Amino acid sequence: MNTRMRLLEMGDDTAAALGISVNRSRLVLMFVGVALTAVATAVTGPIAFISLAAPQIARRLEKSTNVSLGSSALVGALLLLCADFIAQHGWEGSTLPVGLVTISLGGIYLVYLIMREGKL
């Protein structure tokens, strides 16, 4: 699977010339990605939303078009830590579910991104 992804990065024509079925490979890779995302969300709940926001934030912090896995993981860990802290200490006498805080922060960030990109 890894070889197919590397060949697809070279472009459709090159991958096809090297014997890779481009459409079939994309379909399989998309299915695997959706299945892994669905499993992660089913297991962890809305906390998995961090995995969508963390690379975007890391990319903007690095001011780069590419983002490394390490920086994405670090930003994701910091986001979850902040969300957990807000969930535990945000309101006197009550504790919120961390997933609620994660979705709220992620939704605010998503709206910010959409507005910044000029699509809203």
Phi and psi restraints in degrees (range 20) as a CNS / XPLOR table:
assign (resid 1 and name C) (resid 2 and name N)
       (resid 2 and name CA) (resid 2 and name C) 1.0 -63.6 20.0 2
assign (resid 2 and name N) (resid 2 and name CA)
       (resid 2 and name C) (resid 3 and name N) 1.0 -38.1 20.0 2
assign (resid 2 and name C) (resid 3 and name N)
       (resid 3 and name CA) (resid 3 and name C) 1.0 -64.6 20.0 2
assign (resid 3 and name N) (resid 3 and name CA)
       (resid 3 and name C) (resid 4 and name N) 1.0 -40.8 20.0 2
assign (resid 3 and name C) (resid 4 and name N)
       (resid 4 and name CA) (resid 4 and name C) 1.0 -62.2 20.0 2
assign (resid 4 and name N) (resid 4 and name CA)
       (resid 4 and name C) (resid 5 and name N) 1.0 -41.6 20.0 2
assign (resid 4 and name C) (resid 5 and name N)
       (resid 5 and name CA) (resid 5 and name C) 1.0 -64.4 20.0 2
assign (resid 5 and name N) (resid 5 and name CA)
       (resid 5 and name C) (resid 6 and name N) 1.0 -42.5 20.0 2
assign (resid 5 and name C) (resid 6 and name N)
       (resid 6 and name CA) (resid 6 and name C) 1.0 -63.8 20.0 2
assign (resid 6 and name N) (resid 6 and name CA)
       (resid 6 and name C) (resid 7 and name N) 1.0 -38.9 20.0 2
assign (resid 6 and name C) (resid 7 and name N)
       (resid 7 and name CA) (resid 7 and name C) 1.0 -70.2 20.0 2
assign (resid 7 and name N) (resid 7 and name CA)
       (resid 7 and name C) (resid 8 and name N) 1.0 -35.3 20.0 2
assign (resid 7 and name C) (resid 8 and name N)
       (resid 8 and name CA) (resid 8 and name C) 1.0 -66.8 20.0 2
assign (resid 8 and name N) (resid 8 and name CA)
       (resid 8 and name C) (resid 9 and name N) 1.0 -28.3 20.0 2
assign (resid 8 and name C) (resid 9 and name N)
       (resid 9 and name CA) (resid 9 and name C) 1.0 -65.5 20.0 2
assign (resid 9 and name N) (resid 9 and name CA)
       (resid 9 and name C) (resid 10 and name N) 1.0 -23.2 20.0 2
assign (resid 9 and name C) (resid 10 and name N)
       (resid 10 and name CA) (resid 10 and name C) 1.0 -77.1 20.0 2
assign (resid 10 and name N) (resid 10 and name CA)
       (resid 10 and name C) (resid 11 and name N) 1.0 -13.1 20.0 2
assign (resid 10 and name C) (resid 11 and name N)
       (resid 11 and name CA) (resid 11 and name C) 1.0 118.0 20.0 2
assign (resid 11 and name N) (resid 11 and name CA)
       (resid 11 and name C) (resid 12 and name N) 1.0 157.1 20.0 2
assign (resid 11 and name C) (resid 12 and name N)
       (resid 12 and name CA) (resid 12 and name C) 1.0 -63.4 20.0 2
assign (resid 12 and name N) (resid 12 and name CA)
       (resid 12 and name C) (resid 13 and name N) 1.0 -45.5 20.0 2
assign (resid 12 and name C) (resid 13 and name N)
       (resid 13 and name CA) (resid 13 and name C) 1.0 -64.4 20.0 2
assign (resid 13 and name N) (resid 13 and name CA)
       (resid 13 and name C) (resid 14 and name N) 1.0 -42.9 20.0 2
assign (resid 13 and name C) (resid 14 and name N)
       (resid 14 and name CA) (resid 14 and name C) 1.0 -66.3 20.0 2
assign (resid 14 and name N) (resid 14 and name CA)
       (resid 14 and name C) (resid 15 and name N) 1.0 -43.9 20.0 2
assign (resid 14 and name C) (resid 15 and name N)
       (resid 15 and name CA) (resid 15 and name C) 1.0 -62.7 20.0 2
assign (resid 15 and name N) (resid 15 and name CA)
       (resid 15 and name C) (resid 16 and name N) 1.0 -41.8 20.0 2
assign (resid 15 and name C) (resid 16 and name N)
       (resid 16 and name CA) (resid 16 and name C) 1.0 -65.9 20.0 2
assign (resid 16 and name N) (resid 16 and name CA)
       (resid 16 and name C) (resid 17 and name N) 1.0 -38.2 20.0 2
assign (resid 16 and name C) (resid 17 and name N)
       (resid 17 and name CA) (resid 17 and name C) 1.0 -66.4 20.0 2
assign (resid 17 and name N) (resid 17 and name CA)
       (resid 17 and name C) (resid 18 and name N) 1.0 -27.3 20.0 2
assign (resid 17 and name C) (resid 18 and name N)
       (resid 18 and name CA) (resid 18 and name C) 1.0 -89.3 20.0 2
assign (resid 18 and name N) (resid 18 and name CA)
       (resid 18 and name C) (resid 19 and name N) 1.0 6.5 20.0 2
assign (resid 18 and name C) (resid 19 and name N)
       (resid 19 and name CA) (resid 19 and name C) 1.0 94.6 20.0 2
assign (resid 19 and name N) (resid 19 and name CA)
       (resid 19 and name C) (resid 20 and name N) 1.0 14.6 20.0 2
assign (resid 19 and name C) (resid 20 and name N)
       (resid 20 and name CA) (resid 20 and name C) 1.0 -94.9 20.0 2
assign (resid 20 and name N) (resid 20 and name CA)
       (resid 20 and name C) (resid 21 and name N) 1.0 131.6 20.0 2
assign (resid 20 and name C) (resid 21 and name N)
       (resid 21 and name CA) (resid 21 and name C) 1.0 -77.8 20.0 2
assign (resid 21 and name N) (resid 21 and name CA)
       (resid 21 and name C) (resid 22 and name N) 1.0 102.6 20.0 2
assign (resid 21 and name C) (resid 22 and name N)
       (resid 22 and name CA) (resid 22 and name C) 1.0 -63.0 20.0 2
assign (resid 22 and name N) (resid 22 and name CA)
       (resid 22 and name C) (resid 23 and name N) 1.0 -51.0 20.0 2
assign (resid 22 and name C) (resid 23 and name N)
       (resid 23 and name CA) (resid 23 and name C) 1.0 -64.5 20.0 2
assign (resid 23 and name N) (resid 23 and name CA)
       (resid 23 and name C) (resid 24 and name N) 1.0 -43.1 20.0 2
assign (resid 23 and name C) (resid 24 and name N)
       (resid 24 and name CA) (resid 24 and name C) 1.0 -64.5 20.0 2
assign (resid 24 and name N) (resid 24 and name CA)
       (resid 24 and name C) (resid 25 and name N) 1.0 -42.4 20.0 2
assign (resid 24 and name C) (resid 25 and name N)
       (resid 25 and name CA) (resid 25 and name C) 1.0 -63.6 20.0 2
assign (resid 25 and name N) (resid 25 and name CA)
       (resid 25 and name C) (resid 26 and name N) 1.0 -43.3 20.0 2
assign (resid 25 and name C) (resid 26 and name N)
       (resid 26 and name CA) (resid 26 and name C) 1.0 -62.2 20.0 2
assign (resid 26 and name N) (resid 26 and name CA)
       (resid 26 and name C) (resid 27 and name N) 1.0 -41.9 20.0 2
assign (resid 26 and name C) (resid 27 and name N)
       (resid 27 and name CA) (resid 27 and name C) 1.0 -63.2 20.0 2
assign (resid 27 and name N) (resid 27 and name CA)
       (resid 27 and name C) (resid 28 and name N) 1.0 -44.8 20.0 2
assign (resid 27 and name C) (resid 28 and name N)
       (resid 28 and name CA) (resid 28 and name C) 1.0 -64.7 20.0 2
assign (resid 28 and name N) (resid 28 and name CA)
       (resid 28 and name C) (resid 29 and name N) 1.0 -45.5 20.0 2
assign (resid 28 and name C) (resid 29 and name N)
       (resid 29 and name CA) (resid 29 and name C) 1.0 -64.7 20.0 2
assign (resid 29 and name N) (resid 29 and name CA)
       (resid 29 and name C) (resid 30 and name N) 1.0 -37.6 20.0 2
assign (resid 29 and name C) (resid 30 and name N)
       (resid 30 and name CA) (resid 30 and name C) 1.0 -66.3 20.0 2
assign (resid 30 and name N) (resid 30 and name CA)
       (resid 30 and name C) (resid 31 and name N) 1.0 -41.9 20.0 2
assign (resid 30 and name C) (resid 31 and name N)
       (resid 31 and name CA) (resid 31 and name C) 1.0 -62.4 20.0 2
assign (resid 31 and name N) (resid 31 and name CA)
       (resid 31 and name C) (resid 32 and name N) 1.0 -44.0 20.0 2
assign (resid 31 and name C) (resid 32 and name N)
       (resid 32 and name CA) (resid 32 and name C) 1.0 -62.8 20.0 2
assign (resid 32 and name N) (resid 32 and name CA)
       (resid 32 and name C) (resid 33 and name N) 1.0 -43.6 20.0 2
assign (resid 32 and name C) (resid 33 and name N)
       (resid 33 and name CA) (resid 33 and name C) 1.0 -62.2 20.0 2
assign (resid 33 and name N) (resid 33 and name CA)
       (resid 33 and name C) (resid 34 and name N) 1.0 -45.0 20.0 2
assign (resid 33 and name C) (resid 34 and name N)
       (resid 34 and name CA) (resid 34 and name C) 1.0 -66.0 20.0 2
assign (resid 34 and name N) (resid 34 and name CA)
       (resid 34 and name C) (resid 35 and name N) 1.0 -41.1 20.0 2
assign (resid 34 and name C) (resid 35 and name N)
       (resid 35 and name CA) (resid 35 and name C) 1.0 -64.6 20.0 2
assign (resid 35 and name N) (resid 35 and name CA)
       (resid 35 and name C) (resid 36 and name N) 1.0 -43.6 20.0 2
assign (resid 35 and name C) (resid 36 and name N)
       (resid 36 and name CA) (resid 36 and name C) 1.0 -64.9 20.0 2
assign (resid 36 and name N) (resid 36 and name CA)
       (resid 36 and name C) (resid 37 and name N) 1.0 -39.4 20.0 2
assign (resid 36 and name C) (resid 37 and name N)
       (resid 37 and name CA) (resid 37 and name C) 1.0 -65.2 20.0 2
assign (resid 37 and name N) (resid 37 and name CA)
       (resid 37 and name C) (resid 38 and name N) 1.0 -41.8 20.0 2
assign (resid 37 and name C) (resid 38 and name N)
       (resid 38 and name CA) (resid 38 and name C) 1.0 -64.2 20.0 2
assign (resid 38 and name N) (resid 38 and name CA)
       (resid 38 and name C) (resid 39 and name N) 1.0 -41.5 20.0 2
assign (resid 38 and name C) (resid 39 and name N)
       (resid 39 and name CA) (resid 39 and name C) 1.0 -65.8 20.0 2
assign (resid 39 and name N) (resid 39 and name CA)
       (resid 39 and name C) (resid 40 and name N) 1.0 -44.1 20.0 2
assign (resid 39 and name C) (resid 40 and name N)
       (resid 40 and name CA) (resid 40 and name C) 1.0 -62.8 20.0 2
assign (resid 40 and name N) (resid 40 and name CA)
       (resid 40 and name C) (resid 41 and name N) 1.0 -40.8 20.0 2
assign (resid 40 and name C) (resid 41 and name N)
       (resid 41 and name CA) (resid 41 and name C) 1.0 -69.5 20.0 2
assign (resid 41 and name N) (resid 41 and name CA)
       (resid 41 and name C) (resid 42 and name N) 1.0 -38.3 20.0 2
assign (resid 41 and name C) (resid 42 and name N)
       (resid 42 and name CA) (resid 42 and name C) 1.0 -65.7 20.0 2
assign (resid 42 and name N) (resid 42 and name CA)
       (resid 42 and name C) (resid 43 and name N) 1.0 -35.8 20.0 2
assign (resid 42 and name C) (resid 43 and name N)
       (resid 43 and name CA) (resid 43 and name C) 1.0 -77.9 20.0 2
assign (resid 43 and name N) (resid 43 and name CA)
       (resid 43 and name C) (resid 44 and name N) 1.0 -44.4 20.0 2
assign (resid 43 and name C) (resid 44 and name N)
       (resid 44 and name CA) (resid 44 and name C) 1.0 -100.7 20.0 2
assign (resid 44 and name N) (resid 44 and name CA)
       (resid 44 and name C) (resid 45 and name N) 1.0 -12.9 20.0 2
assign (resid 44 and name C) (resid 45 and name N)
       (resid 45 and name CA) (resid 45 and name C) 1.0 79.6 20.0 2
assign (resid 45 and name N) (resid 45 and name CA)
       (resid 45 and name C) (resid 46 and name N) 1.0 -154.4 20.0 2
assign (resid 45 and name C) (resid 46 and name N)
       (resid 46 and name CA) (resid 46 and name C) 1.0 -70.1 20.0 2
assign (resid 46 and name N) (resid 46 and name CA)
       (resid 46 and name C) (resid 47 and name N) 1.0 -2.6 20.0 2
assign (resid 46 and name C) (resid 47 and name N)
       (resid 47 and name CA) (resid 47 and name C) 1.0 -63.2 20.0 2
assign (resid 47 and name N) (resid 47 and name CA)
       (resid 47 and name C) (resid 48 and name N) 1.0 -28.0 20.0 2
assign (resid 47 and name C) (resid 48 and name N)
       (resid 48 and name CA) (resid 48 and name C) 1.0 -62.8 20.0 2
assign (resid 48 and name N) (resid 48 and name CA)
       (resid 48 and name C) (resid 49 and name N) 1.0 -14.0 20.0 2
assign (resid 48 and name C) (resid 49 and name N)
       (resid 49 and name CA) (resid 49 and name C) 1.0 -61.0 20.0 2
assign (resid 49 and name N) (resid 49 and name CA)
       (resid 49 and name C) (resid 50 and name N) 1.0 -24.8 20.0 2
assign (resid 49 and name C) (resid 50 and name N)
       (resid 50 and name CA) (resid 50 and name C) 1.0 -60.3 20.0 2
assign (resid 50 and name N) (resid 50 and name CA)
       (resid 50 and name C) (resid 51 and name N) 1.0 -34.3 20.0 2
assign (resid 50 and name C) (resid 51 and name N)
       (resid 51 and name CA) (resid 51 and name C) 1.0 -64.9 20.0 2
assign (resid 51 and name N) (resid 51 and name CA)
       (resid 51 and name C) (resid 52 and name N) 1.0 -20.1 20.0 2
assign (resid 51 and name C) (resid 52 and name N)
       (resid 52 and name CA) (resid 52 and name C) 1.0 -83.9 20.0 2
assign (resid 52 and name N) (resid 52 and name CA)
       (resid 52 and name C) (resid 53 and name N) 1.0 -35.5 20.0 2
assign (resid 52 and name C) (resid 53 and name N)
       (resid 53 and name CA) (resid 53 and name C) 1.0 -85.8 20.0 2
assign (resid 53 and name N) (resid 53 and name CA)
       (resid 53 and name C) (resid 54 and name N) 1.0 -34.8 20.0 2
assign (resid 53 and name C) (resid 54 and name N)
       (resid 54 and name CA) (resid 54 and name C) 1.0 -58.3 20.0 2
assign (resid 54 and name N) (resid 54 and name CA)
       (resid 54 and name C) (resid 55 and name N) 1.0 -46.9 20.0 2
assign (resid 54 and name C) (resid 55 and name N)
       (resid 55 and name CA) (resid 55 and name C) 1.0 -64.8 20.0 2
assign (resid 55 and name N) (resid 55 and name CA)
       (resid 55 and name C) (resid 56 and name N) 1.0 -34.1 20.0 2
assign (resid 55 and name C) (resid 56 and name N)
       (resid 56 and name CA) (resid 56 and name C) 1.0 -66.3 20.0 2
assign (resid 56 and name N) (resid 56 and name CA)
       (resid 56 and name C) (resid 57 and name N) 1.0 -42.6 20.0 2
assign (resid 56 and name C) (resid 57 and name N)
       (resid 57 and name CA) (resid 57 and name C) 1.0 -67.5 20.0 2
assign (resid 57 and name N) (resid 57 and name CA)
       (resid 57 and name C) (resid 58 and name N) 1.0 -43.4 20.0 2
assign (resid 57 and name C) (resid 58 and name N)
       (resid 58 and name CA) (resid 58 and name C) 1.0 -62.0 20.0 2
assign (resid 58 and name N) (resid 58 and name CA)
       (resid 58 and name C) (resid 59 and name N) 1.0 -39.5 20.0 2
assign (resid 58 and name C) (resid 59 and name N)
       (resid 59 and name CA) (resid 59 and name C) 1.0 -63.3 20.0 2
assign (resid 59 and name N) (resid 59 and name CA)
       (resid 59 and name C) (resid 60 and name N) 1.0 -39.7 20.0 2
assign (resid 59 and name C) (resid 60 and name N)
       (resid 60 and name CA) (resid 60 and name C) 1.0 -73.4 20.0 2
assign (resid 60 and name N) (resid 60 and name CA)
       (resid 60 and name C) (resid 61 and name N) 1.0 -33.1 20.0 2
assign (resid 60 and name C) (resid 61 and name N)
       (resid 61 and name CA) (resid 61 and name C) 1.0 -69.9 20.0 2
assign (resid 61 and name N) (resid 61 and name CA)
       (resid 61 and name C) (resid 62 and name N) 1.0 -37.0 20.0 2
assign (resid 61 and name C) (resid 62 and name N)
       (resid 62 and name CA) (resid 62 and name C) 1.0 -79.7 20.0 2
assign (resid 62 and name N) (resid 62 and name CA)
       (resid 62 and name C) (resid 63 and name N) 1.0 -15.5 20.0 2
assign (resid 62 and name C) (resid 63 and name N)
       (resid 63 and name CA) (resid 63 and name C) 1.0 53.3 20.0 2
assign (resid 63 and name N) (resid 63 and name CA)
       (resid 63 and name C) (resid 64 and name N) 1.0 50.8 20.0 2
assign (resid 63 and name C) (resid 64 and name N)
       (resid 64 and name CA) (resid 64 and name C) 1.0 -136.9 20.0 2
assign (resid 64 and name N) (resid 64 and name CA)
       (resid 64 and name C) (resid 65 and name N) 1.0 156.3 20.0 2
assign (resid 64 and name C) (resid 65 and name N)
       (resid 65 and name CA) (resid 65 and name C) 1.0 -80.6 20.0 2
assign (resid 65 and name N) (resid 65 and name CA)
       (resid 65 and name C) (resid 66 and name N) 1.0 -26.3 20.0 2
assign (resid 65 and name C) (resid 66 and name N)
       (resid 66 and name CA) (resid 66 and name C) 1.0 -106.3 20.0 2
assign (resid 66 and name N) (resid 66 and name CA)
       (resid 66 and name C) (resid 67 and name N) 1.0 148.8 20.0 2
assign (resid 66 and name C) (resid 67 and name N)
       (resid 67 and name CA) (resid 67 and name C) 1.0 -130.8 20.0 2
assign (resid 67 and name N) (resid 67 and name CA)
       (resid 67 and name C) (resid 68 and name N) 1.0 140.2 20.0 2
assign (resid 67 and name C) (resid 68 and name N)
       (resid 68 and name CA) (resid 68 and name C) 1.0 -85.3 20.0 2
assign (resid 68 and name N) (resid 68 and name CA)
       (resid 68 and name C) (resid 69 and name N) 1.0 158.6 20.0 2
assign (resid 68 and name C) (resid 69 and name N)
       (resid 69 and name CA) (resid 69 and name C) 1.0 -65.1 20.0 2
assign (resid 69 and name N) (resid 69 and name CA)
       (resid 69 and name C) (resid 70 and name N) 1.0 -37.5 20.0 2
assign (resid 69 and name C) (resid 70 and name N)
       (resid 70 and name CA) (resid 70 and name C) 1.0 -63.0 20.0 2
assign (resid 70 and name N) (resid 70 and name CA)
       (resid 70 and name C) (resid 71 and name N) 1.0 -46.0 20.0 2
assign (resid 70 and name C) (resid 71 and name N)
       (resid 71 and name CA) (resid 71 and name C) 1.0 -68.5 20.0 2
assign (resid 71 and name N) (resid 71 and name CA)
       (resid 71 and name C) (resid 72 and name N) 1.0 -35.7 20.0 2
assign (resid 71 and name C) (resid 72 and name N)
       (resid 72 and name CA) (resid 72 and name C) 1.0 -64.8 20.0 2
assign (resid 72 and name N) (resid 72 and name CA)
       (resid 72 and name C) (resid 73 and name N) 1.0 -41.8 20.0 2
assign (resid 72 and name C) (resid 73 and name N)
       (resid 73 and name CA) (resid 73 and name C) 1.0 -65.6 20.0 2
assign (resid 73 and name N) (resid 73 and name CA)
       (resid 73 and name C) (resid 74 and name N) 1.0 -39.8 20.0 2
assign (resid 73 and name C) (resid 74 and name N)
       (resid 74 and name CA) (resid 74 and name C) 1.0 -65.4 20.0 2
assign (resid 74 and name N) (resid 74 and name CA)
       (resid 74 and name C) (resid 75 and name N) 1.0 -44.7 20.0 2
assign (resid 74 and name C) (resid 75 and name N)
       (resid 75 and name CA) (resid 75 and name C) 1.0 -64.2 20.0 2
assign (resid 75 and name N) (resid 75 and name CA)
       (resid 75 and name C) (resid 76 and name N) 1.0 -41.1 20.0 2
assign (resid 75 and name C) (resid 76 and name N)
       (resid 76 and name CA) (resid 76 and name C) 1.0 -62.0 20.0 2
assign (resid 76 and name N) (resid 76 and name CA)
       (resid 76 and name C) (resid 77 and name N) 1.0 -42.0 20.0 2
assign (resid 76 and name C) (resid 77 and name N)
       (resid 77 and name CA) (resid 77 and name C) 1.0 -64.2 20.0 2
assign (resid 77 and name N) (resid 77 and name CA)
       (resid 77 and name C) (resid 78 and name N) 1.0 -41.6 20.0 2
assign (resid 77 and name C) (resid 78 and name N)
       (resid 78 and name CA) (resid 78 and name C) 1.0 -65.6 20.0 2
assign (resid 78 and name N) (resid 78 and name CA)
       (resid 78 and name C) (resid 79 and name N) 1.0 -39.5 20.0 2
assign (resid 78 and name C) (resid 79 and name N)
       (resid 79 and name CA) (resid 79 and name C) 1.0 -62.6 20.0 2
assign (resid 79 and name N) (resid 79 and name CA)
       (resid 79 and name C) (resid 80 and name N) 1.0 -44.7 20.0 2
assign (resid 79 and name C) (resid 80 and name N)
       (resid 80 and name CA) (resid 80 and name C) 1.0 -66.6 20.0 2
assign (resid 80 and name N) (resid 80 and name CA)
       (resid 80 and name C) (resid 81 and name N) 1.0 -38.1 20.0 2
assign (resid 80 and name C) (resid 81 and name N)
       (resid 81 and name CA) (resid 81 and name C) 1.0 -62.7 20.0 2
assign (resid 81 and name N) (resid 81 and name CA)
       (resid 81 and name C) (resid 82 and name N) 1.0 -44.8 20.0 2
assign (resid 81 and name C) (resid 82 and name N)
       (resid 82 and name CA) (resid 82 and name C) 1.0 -64.2 20.0 2
assign (resid 82 and name N) (resid 82 and name CA)
       (resid 82 and name C) (resid 83 and name N) 1.0 -43.3 20.0 2
assign (resid 82 and name C) (resid 83 and name N)
       (resid 83 and name CA) (resid 83 and name C) 1.0 -63.3 20.0 2
assign (resid 83 and name N) (resid 83 and name CA)
       (resid 83 and name C) (resid 84 and name N) 1.0 -40.2 20.0 2
assign (resid 83 and name C) (resid 84 and name N)
       (resid 84 and name CA) (resid 84 and name C) 1.0 -66.6 20.0 2
assign (resid 84 and name N) (resid 84 and name CA)
       (resid 84 and name C) (resid 85 and name N) 1.0 -40.9 20.0 2
assign (resid 84 and name C) (resid 85 and name N)
       (resid 85 and name CA) (resid 85 and name C) 1.0 -63.0 20.0 2
assign (resid 85 and name N) (resid 85 and name CA)
       (resid 85 and name C) (resid 86 and name N) 1.0 -44.0 20.0 2
assign (resid 85 and name C) (resid 86 and name N)
       (resid 86 and name CA) (resid 86 and name C) 1.0 -63.9 20.0 2
assign (resid 86 and name N) (resid 86 and name CA)
       (resid 86 and name C) (resid 87 and name N) 1.0 -40.7 20.0 2
assign (resid 86 and name C) (resid 87 and name N)
       (resid 87 and name CA) (resid 87 and name C) 1.0 -63.7 20.0 2
assign (resid 87 and name N) (resid 87 and name CA)
       (resid 87 and name C) (resid 88 and name N) 1.0 -37.2 20.0 2
assign (resid 87 and name C) (resid 88 and name N)
       (resid 88 and name CA) (resid 88 and name C) 1.0 -83.8 20.0 2
assign (resid 88 and name N) (resid 88 and name CA)
       (resid 88 and name C) (resid 89 and name N) 1.0 -34.7 20.0 2
assign (resid 88 and name C) (resid 89 and name N)
       (resid 89 and name CA) (resid 89 and name C) 1.0 -119.3 20.0 2
assign (resid 89 and name N) (resid 89 and name CA)
       (resid 89 and name C) (resid 90 and name N) 1.0 5.4 20.0 2
assign (resid 89 and name C) (resid 90 and name N)
       (resid 90 and name CA) (resid 90 and name C) 1.0 -70.8 20.0 2
assign (resid 90 and name N) (resid 90 and name CA)
       (resid 90 and name C) (resid 91 and name N) 1.0 -35.7 20.0 2
assign (resid 90 and name C) (resid 91 and name N)
       (resid 91 and name CA) (resid 91 and name C) 1.0 -127.9 20.0 2
assign (resid 91 and name N) (resid 91 and name CA)
       (resid 91 and name C) (resid 92 and name N) 1.0 133.6 20.0 2
assign (resid 91 and name C) (resid 92 and name N)
       (resid 92 and name CA) (resid 92 and name C) 1.0 -64.1 20.0 2
assign (resid 92 and name N) (resid 92 and name CA)
       (resid 92 and name C) (resid 93 and name N) 1.0 131.6 20.0 2
assign (resid 92 and name C) (resid 93 and name N)
       (resid 93 and name CA) (resid 93 and name C) 1.0 80.4 20.0 2
assign (resid 93 and name N) (resid 93 and name CA)
       (resid 93 and name C) (resid 94 and name N) 1.0 -1.2 20.0 2
assign (resid 93 and name C) (resid 94 and name N)
       (resid 94 and name CA) (resid 94 and name C) 1.0 -143.4 20.0 2
assign (resid 94 and name N) (resid 94 and name CA)
       (resid 94 and name C) (resid 95 and name N) 1.0 153.5 20.0 2
assign (resid 94 and name C) (resid 95 and name N)
       (resid 95 and name CA) (resid 95 and name C) 1.0 -120.4 20.0 2
assign (resid 95 and name N) (resid 95 and name CA)
       (resid 95 and name C) (resid 96 and name N) 1.0 128.4 20.0 2
assign (resid 95 and name C) (resid 96 and name N)
       (resid 96 and name CA) (resid 96 and name C) 1.0 -90.1 20.0 2
assign (resid 96 and name N) (resid 96 and name CA)
       (resid 96 and name C) (resid 97 and name N) 1.0 154.8 20.0 2
assign (resid 96 and name C) (resid 97 and name N)
       (resid 97 and name CA) (resid 97 and name C) 1.0 -66.4 20.0 2
assign (resid 97 and name N) (resid 97 and name CA)
       (resid 97 and name C) (resid 98 and name N) 1.0 136.2 20.0 2
assign (resid 97 and name C) (resid 98 and name N)
       (resid 98 and name CA) (resid 98 and name C) 1.0 -63.1 20.0 2
assign (resid 98 and name N) (resid 98 and name CA)
       (resid 98 and name C) (resid 99 and name N) 1.0 -29.1 20.0 2
assign (resid 98 and name C) (resid 99 and name N)
       (resid 99 and name CA) (resid 99 and name C) 1.0 -63.9 20.0 2
assign (resid 99 and name N) (resid 99 and name CA)
       (resid 99 and name C) (resid 100 and name N) 1.0 -35.2 20.0 2
assign (resid 99 and name C) (resid 100 and name N)
       (resid 100 and name CA) (resid 100 and name C) 1.0 -65.1 20.0 2
assign (resid 100 and name N) (resid 100 and name CA)
       (resid 100 and name C) (resid 101 and name N) 1.0 -42.9 20.0 2
assign (resid 100 and name C) (resid 101 and name N)
       (resid 101 and name CA) (resid 101 and name C) 1.0 -67.3 20.0 2
assign (resid 101 and name N) (resid 101 and name CA)
       (resid 101 and name C) (resid 102 and name N) 1.0 -41.3 20.0 2
assign (resid 101 and name C) (resid 102 and name N)
       (resid 102 and name CA) (resid 102 and name C) 1.0 -61.1 20.0 2
assign (resid 102 and name N) (resid 102 and name CA)
       (resid 102 and name C) (resid 103 and name N) 1.0 -46.7 20.0 2
assign (resid 102 and name C) (resid 103 and name N)
       (resid 103 and name CA) (resid 103 and name C) 1.0 -64.1 20.0 2
assign (resid 103 and name N) (resid 103 and name CA)
       (resid 103 and name C) (resid 104 and name N) 1.0 -39.6 20.0 2
assign (resid 103 and name C) (resid 104 and name N)
       (resid 104 and name CA) (resid 104 and name C) 1.0 -64.3 20.0 2
assign (resid 104 and name N) (resid 104 and name CA)
       (resid 104 and name C) (resid 105 and name N) 1.0 -48.9 20.0 2
assign (resid 104 and name C) (resid 105 and name N)
       (resid 105 and name CA) (resid 105 and name C) 1.0 -64.5 20.0 2
assign (resid 105 and name N) (resid 105 and name CA)
       (resid 105 and name C) (resid 106 and name N) 1.0 -41.5 20.0 2
assign (resid 105 and name C) (resid 106 and name N)
       (resid 106 and name CA) (resid 106 and name C) 1.0 -65.1 20.0 2
assign (resid 106 and name N) (resid 106 and name CA)
       (resid 106 and name C) (resid 107 and name N) 1.0 -38.5 20.0 2
assign (resid 106 and name C) (resid 107 and name N)
       (resid 107 and name CA) (resid 107 and name C) 1.0 -65.5 20.0 2
assign (resid 107 and name N) (resid 107 and name CA)
       (resid 107 and name C) (resid 108 and name N) 1.0 -41.9 20.0 2
assign (resid 107 and name C) (resid 108 and name N)
       (resid 108 and name CA) (resid 108 and name C) 1.0 -61.8 20.0 2
assign (resid 108 and name N) (resid 108 and name CA)
       (resid 108 and name C) (resid 109 and name N) 1.0 -43.7 20.0 2
assign (resid 108 and name C) (resid 109 and name N)
       (resid 109 and name CA) (resid 109 and name C) 1.0 -66.0 20.0 2
assign (resid 109 and name N) (resid 109 and name CA)
       (resid 109 and name C) (resid 110 and name N) 1.0 -38.4 20.0 2
assign (resid 109 and name C) (resid 110 and name N)
       (resid 110 and name CA) (resid 110 and name C) 1.0 -63.2 20.0 2
assign (resid 110 and name N) (resid 110 and name CA)
       (resid 110 and name C) (resid 111 and name N) 1.0 -43.1 20.0 2
assign (resid 110 and name C) (resid 111 and name N)
       (resid 111 and name CA) (resid 111 and name C) 1.0 -62.7 20.0 2
assign (resid 111 and name N) (resid 111 and name CA)
       (resid 111 and name C) (resid 112 and name N) 1.0 -40.4 20.0 2
assign (resid 111 and name C) (resid 112 and name N)
       (resid 112 and name CA) (resid 112 and name C) 1.0 -60.7 20.0 2
assign (resid 112 and name N) (resid 112 and name CA)
       (resid 112 and name C) (resid 113 and name N) 1.0 -45.9 20.0 2
assign (resid 112 and name C) (resid 113 and name N)
       (resid 113 and name CA) (resid 113 and name C) 1.0 -61.7 20.0 2
assign (resid 113 and name N) (resid 113 and name CA)
       (resid 113 and name C) (resid 114 and name N) 1.0 -42.1 20.0 2
assign (resid 113 and name C) (resid 114 and name N)
       (resid 114 and name CA) (resid 114 and name C) 1.0 -64.9 20.0 2
assign (resid 114 and name N) (resid 114 and name CA)
       (resid 114 and name C) (resid 115 and name N) 1.0 -42.6 20.0 2
assign (resid 114 and name C) (resid 115 and name N)
       (resid 115 and name CA) (resid 115 and name C) 1.0 -66.2 20.0 2
assign (resid 115 and name N) (resid 115 and name CA)
       (resid 115 and name C) (resid 116 and name N) 1.0 -39.6 20.0 2
assign (resid 115 and name C) (resid 116 and name N)
       (resid 116 and name CA) (resid 116 and name C) 1.0 -66.4 20.0 2
assign (resid 116 and name N) (resid 116 and name CA)
       (resid 116 and name C) (resid 117 and name N) 1.0 -37.6 20.0 2
assign (resid 116 and name C) (resid 117 and name N)
       (resid 117 and name CA) (resid 117 and name C) 1.0 -76.8 20.0 2
assign (resid 117 and name N) (resid 117 and name CA)
       (resid 117 and name C) (resid 118 and name N) 1.0 -6.4 20.0 2
assign (resid 117 and name C) (resid 118 and name N)
       (resid 118 and name CA) (resid 118 and name C) 1.0 78.8 20.0 2
assign (resid 118 and name N) (resid 118 and name CA)
       (resid 118 and name C) (resid 119 and name N) 1.0 22.4 20.0 2
assign (resid 118 and name C) (resid 119 and name N)
       (resid 119 and name CA) (resid 119 and name C) 1.0 -96.6 20.0 2
assign (resid 119 and name N) (resid 119 and name CA)
       (resid 119 and name C) (resid 120 and name N) 1.0 -1.9 20.0 2
